[in-house]
Amino acid sequence: MRTNLGQTPVQPAEHAAIESLNWLIEYWPDLLEARLPLATRRPWQTPTLSPEAQEQRDAEARLDRYFRNPLALGESAAPLDVAVLQTALDLIVQADDLAASLAEAAMCPALPSPGLSVTDARPWLAYARARLLDLGEEWQDWAAPHIHRMYEQAAKQLSMLYTGQTIKVLCPWCRGATSAAPAGGTYTWQIVEMPGKPPQIAIRCAGICEPPQKEVGTWWGGQPCWPIWDWDRLARRARDLQVDELSTGVR
């Protein structure tokens, strides 16, 4: 690669499949630690539920409390988070399958499959990464969707998957007005992943919202959006609304 004298060459961006594998290898110890009862939990993003879904969940919780006793199914004294453990075991199987497929494609010896006691997927993830670097972009494109699903599974357990998260701030322009709540008061800001290379993280207002053009970062699906680099200005605008409401007594 040609460079000017004294300058460090600019390395090309890694393929999304390689980046996701790097992330999984880096955060695998955190995933294993999260299965322990005394692990420090990351802040959990509260899911947005429809009234029907909320009612169903409440009914299930009432039934669970009614029938719960120390001998009931579902009670366990196991000092582990079963959901996190199951995710880790599932990812180990997927990493083994991916490594085996890539070994066959690259005509290389495959790694032995992990035994039942194995809890570290990193050898198979690293092997898959090495084979993808050897095989090139076509195979990286093939593997990207599979690896991205693995990333999403791990990121969800670590509360690091932010897409779909509702921001509990009232929109300064529509004030939370929606077709279901025309009077406003609904939290309409959500974090979304906008299409592009690379994808852009943004806040989108899902309300009946038409801010002045100068206040909008961009539009997507007919709704105003603010990419991540515009969040500081968006936060200041939201704070200005809160100050105005407190000073005038209007909400």
C-alpha positions in Angstrom: 0.0 0.0 0.0 1.5 3.3 -1.1 1.7 6.1 1.6 3.3 9.4 1.9 6.7 9.4 3.7 6.2 9.2 7.5 2.5 8.4 7.4 0.9 5.3 8.7 -1.0 3.4 6.0 -4.7 3.4 6.4 -6.0 -0.1 6.9 -9.2 -1.1 5.1 -12.3 -1.6 7.3 -12.9 -5.2 8.3 -15.9 -7.1 7.0 -18.9 -7.2 9.2 -18.5 -10.9 9.7 -15.0 -10.5 11.0 -16.0 -7.6 13.2 -18.8 -9.6 14.8 -16.4 -12.5 15.4 -14.0 -10.2 17.0 -16.8 -8.9 19.2 -17.9 -12.4 20.3 -14.3 -13.4 21.1 -13.8 -10.2 23.1 -17.0 -10.4 25.1 -17.2 -14.2 25.6 -15.8 -13.9 29.2 -18.5 -11.3 30.0 -21.2 -13.7 28.7 -19.9 -16.5 30.9 -19.6 -14.2 33.9 -23.2 -13.0 33.4 -24.5 -16.5 34.1 -23.3 -16.2 37.7 -25.8 -14.9 40.4 -23.4 -12.2 41.8 -22.4 -10.8 38.4 -22.8 -7.1 38.0 -25.8 -6.7 35.7 -25.9 -4.1 32.9 -28.9 -1.8 32.8 -31.8 -3.7 31.2 -33.7 -2.0 28.4 -37.4 -2.1 29.2 -39.3 -3.7 26.4 -42.3 -1.8 24.9 -45.4 -3.9 25.2 -48.8 -3.4 23.7 -51.8 -3.2 26.1 -52.7 -6.8 25.0 -49.2 -8.1 25.6 -49.0 -6.4 29.0 -52.3 -7.9 30.0 -51.2 -11.4 29.0 -47.9 -11.0 30.9 -49.7 -9.8 34.0 -52.2 -12.8 33.8 -49.3 -15.2 33.4 -47.6 -13.7 36.4 -50.7 -14.0 38.6 -51.1 -17.7 37.6 -47.4 -18.3 38.4 -47.7 -16.7 41.8 -50.9 -18.7 42.6 -49.4 -22.1 41.8 -45.8 -21.4 42.9 -44.4 -23.5 45.7 -40.9 -24.9 46.5 -41.7 -28.1 44.8 -43.2 -26.6 41.7 -41.7 -27.0 38.2 -39.5 -24.1 37.4 -38.2 -23.7 41.0 -34.5 -24.3 41.1 -31.8 -23.7 43.6 -29.2 -23.7 40.8 -26.8 -20.8 41.4 -26.8 -19.9 37.6 -28.8 -17.8 35.2 -30.2 -20.6 33.1 -31.1 -18.3 30.2 -27.5 -17.0 29.9 -26.1 -20.5 30.3 -28.4 -21.8 27.5 -27.4 -19.0 25.2 -23.7 -19.8 25.8 -24.2 -23.5 25.1 -26.2 -22.7 22.0 -23.5 -20.4 20.7 -20.8 -23.0 21.3 -22.8 -25.4 19.0 -23.2 -22.7 16.4 -19.5 -21.8 16.5 -18.6 -25.5 16.0 -21.0 -25.9 13.1 -19.6 -22.7 11.5 -16.0 -23.7 12.0 -16.7 -27.2 10.5 -18.4 -25.7 7.4 -15.5 -23.3 6.8 -12.9 -26.0 7.3 -14.6 -28.0 4.6 -14.7 -25.0 2.3 -11.1 -24.2 2.9 -10.1 -27.9 2.7 -8.4 -27.6 6.1 -8.5 -30.1 9.1 -11.4 -29.3 11.3 -11.2 -28.7 15.0 -12.6 -31.5 17.2 -16.1 -30.8 18.4 -16.4 -29.4 21.9 -17.3 -31.8 24.7 -20.2 -31.4 27.0 -18.1 -29.7 29.7 -16.7 -27.0 27.3 -17.9 -23.5 28.0 -15.5 -21.5 25.9 -16.4 -21.0 22.3 -13.4 -18.8 21.5 -11.2 -21.5 19.9 -14.0 -22.3 17.3 -14.7 -18.6 16.8 -11.1 -17.8 16.2 -10.8 -20.8 13.9 -13.8 -19.5 11.9 -12.3 -16.1 11.7 -9.0 -17.5 10.4 -10.7 -19.5 7.7 -12.9 -16.5 6.6 -9.8 -14.4 6.2 -8.3 -17.1 4.1 -11.4 -17.7 2.0 -12.1 -14.0 1.2 -15.1 -11.7 0.8 -17.5 -14.1 -0.9 -17.4 -16.5 2.1 -17.5 -13.6 4.5 -20.7 -12.4 2.9 -22.1 -15.9 3.2 -21.2 -16.2 6.9 -22.2 -12.6 7.9 -26.0 -13.3 8.6 -25.2 -16.4 10.6 -22.6 -14.6 12.7 -24.8 -11.6 13.1 -27.5 -13.8 14.7 -24.9 -15.2 17.1 -23.9 -11.6 18.0 -27.5 -10.6 18.6 -28.0 -13.6 21.0 -25.0 -12.7 23.1 -25.6 -8.9 23.0 -29.2 -9.5 24.1 -28.0 -11.4 27.2 -25.5 -8.7 28.0 -28.2 -5.9 27.5 -26.0 -4.5 24.8 -28.6 -4.8 22.0 -30.2 -1.3 21.9 -32.2 -1.5 18.7 -35.9 -1.1 19.6 -35.3 0.5 23.0 -37.8 3.1 23.9 -36.4 6.4 25.2 -38.5 7.6 28.1 -38.5 11.3 27.0 -41.4 13.2 25.7 -40.8 14.4 22.1 -40.5 18.2 22.1 -42.5 18.6 18.9 -45.4 16.0 18.9 -45.4 15.7 22.7 -46.1 12.0 22.4 -49.1 12.2 20.1 -50.0 9.0 18.3 -53.0 7.7 16.4 -53.9 5.7 19.6 -53.2 8.6 21.9 -53.9 11.8 20.0 -53.8 13.9 23.2 -50.1 13.0 23.6 -48.1 11.8 26.5 -46.7 8.7 24.9 -43.0 7.9 24.7 -42.5 7.9 21.0 -38.7 7.9 20.6 -37.1 4.6 19.8 -33.6 3.6 18.9 -33.4 2.1 15.4 -30.8 0.8 13.0 -31.0 2.7 9.7 -29.9 0.9 6.6 -26.5 1.7 5.1 -22.9 0.6 5.1 -22.1 0.7 7.9 -25.7 0.8 9.4 -26.4 4.0 11.3 -27.9 4.1 14.8 -30.5 6.7 15.2 -33.5 7.9 17.3 -36.8 7.9 15.4 -40.0 9.4 16.6 -42.9 7.1 16.0 -45.5 9.7 16.8 -47.6 12.1 14.7 -44.6 14.3 14.4 -43.6 17.0 11.9 -40.7 19.1 13.5 -39.4 22.1 11.6 -37.0 21.0 8.9 -34.0 22.7 10.6 -34.6 20.5 13.7 -34.6 17.1 11.8 -31.5 15.1 11.2 -33.1 13.0 8.5 -36.3 11.2 7.6 -36.9 7.4 7.4 -40.2 5.8 6.6 -41.9 9.1 6.8 -40.8 9.7 10.4 -38.2 12.1 11.7 -34.8 10.6 12.7 -31.8 11.9 14.5 -28.5 9.9 13.8 -26.2 9.3 16.8 -24.0 12.3 16.0 -27.0 14.6 16.4 -28.0 13.3 19.9 -26.4 16.0 21.9 -28.4 18.7 20.1 -31.5 16.5 20.5 -30.9 16.1 24.2 -30.5 19.9 24.6 -33.8 20.5 22.8 -35.6 18.0 25.1 -34.1 19.7 28.2 -35.3 23.1 26.9 -38.8 21.7 26.7 -38.7 20.4 30.2 -37.4 23.8 31.5 -40.2 25.6 29.6 -42.8 23.4 31.0 -41.6 23.8 34.6 -41.4 27.6 34.3 -44.9 27.9 32.7 -46.6 25.0 34.5 -47.8 23.6 31.2 -47.4 19.9 30.4 
